[in-house]
Amino acid sequence: MRTFDELERLHAEGERDSRGAGLVRLICVRTGGGEHETPSRVSVTVAGGVEGDRWVRDPERDVGRQVTLMSARVAALIASDVAPLHTAGDNFLVDLDLSTEALPVGTRLRLGTAELEISGVPHRGCRKYAARFGHDALKWANHGTTRDRRLRGVNCTVIADGAVAIGDEVTVLGG
């Protein structure tokens, strides 16, 4: 597991995620009990979020946490040699700048043919995140100096039904 300083250095040295448009790199369906499936294509709906995801079965589900996105580059940094990329459990890994500067709350995105909106509900690392990737990765994601970069990712609400596949374009539509 990487240290806070190592993660910060590697992130600074690497290529930047794109702004305005990117690609879907991985799809993760959280089936429950910590289990994940990684299909090549999913349906996304206003009523159910990502098809098959545990979100729809959660009795306390919050539409502001309906779908999660995380930078594929950040996922690769934290997972390094310790876990597969889907381990973070975010529905979509994308090569897009997810920072608050690039994507303020209310920004709409198109993934494949689905439309999402960045929610105001913060996406923070938790105990499970620390157990999977280490306490330094949790600190790096949640630290006050890095928080606006949204290293842990973003929560989204589905605005329009559609299909999303690996390799589909992610387009920033505006706010």
Summary of the structure (lengths in Angstrom):
residues: 175
radius of gyration: 14.8
end to end distance: 37.1
largest distance: 42.3
contacts: 554
relative contact order: 0.26
helix: 27%
strand: 33%
